[in-house]
Amino acid sequence: MVRAAVLPAVGAPLEIAEIDLPDPGPGQVRVRLAAAGVCHSDLSLSDGTMRVPVPAVLGHEGAGTVVAVGEGVTHLAPGTDVVLNWAPSCGGCHACSLGEVWLCANALNGAADVYARRASDGTDLHPGLNVAAFAEETVVSANCVLPAPDGVPLTDAALLGCAVLTGYGAVHHSARVRQGETVAVYGVGGVGLAALQAARIAGASKIVAVDVSPAKEELARGAGATDYVVASDTTAREIRALTGKQGVDVAVECVGRAAAIRTAWDSTRRGGRTTVVGIGGKDQQVTFNALELFHWGRTLAGCVYGNCDPARDLPVLAQHVRAGRLDLGALVTERIGLEGIPAAFENMLAGKGGRALVVF
């Protein structure tokens, strides 16, 4: 038995409970978690913004050590350090055939499976976003793990599984920020902090961080922001003033709210690019008129998992970490146990802090 944070029903509070994990079956591995990041997507799953079969163990950003392997798994062995990959590509769907593995149609098929049972009453449990990282140990498909990069502490490596891949990929793969361009990042959470660092790595000349909290300015500047704007009705105007009245070349929205998306668009220069990373609800409606779409000539793009191929991008990120260009520890503002996850959710709702990291 292992301890886990269980979501009993959508909208219900998490419960710390003991669960029974089976031995890994064919093509599966059992992983002892070293750390798991608390992502806004976990909050969105718990409150019903995103659908998840319940009861479930959430958590999709993690790293740990393989403790057992099932039949047919030959590329992994007990003792191997790994990073969890919550969206493994199937390699056979239309998106995968185009090389767009981040849009794999079958990536989340495993989330509907029963992977464990509650020890107290035998209730079936589902693995939230495939990997169920809010637990001391988990059993996942072998294609849901990647070798942890050498030279990166395992607890820090957990952040590579979602926040860093998403923020880095949004800047480098979706928005394709070029040397000397100006960038605005909306939302200074875990993904936003990663995007700020990625913009600095890309050589952006001006990096404007935007958040509702004035308290996050130091955190944002430490990640690479050259300017900080507290979100308000005048945000777009302030950003244009910082960029010679033009607007930024690239705006990266990491909030997932209609008002933030609209403001990010308004703060982008004519012909610029606006990338939406944040996951909003269906009730968050963003409106544009036909004339402005023509006149401004901007590009508005969604971004899933940073448009990343984890197998390709994880080694690149590791190189940046080892070279000192990417500081994973700077994303973490709180290290907690499983019991601290509900409070971390509350902090996210209140716009506080960066990434909370569950350390086992």
Secondary structure, DSSP 8 states (H G I E B T S, - for coil): -EEEEEE-STTS--EEEEEE-----TTEEEEEEEEEEE-HHHHHHHTTSS---SSEE---EEEEEEEEE-TT--S--TT-EEEE-SS---S-SHHHHTT-GGG-TTTTGGGGS--EEETTT--EEEEGGGT--SBSEEEEEGGGEEE--TTS-HHHHGGGGTHHHHHHHIIIIIS---TT-EEEEE--SHHHHHHHHHHHHHT-SEEEEEES-GGGHHHHHHHT-SEEEE-STTHHHHHHHHTTTS-EEEEEE-S--HHHHHHHHHTEEEEEEEEE-S---TT------HHHHHHH--EEEE-SGGG--HHHHHHHHHHHHHTTS--GGGGEEEEE-GGGHHHHHHHHHTT--SEEEEE-
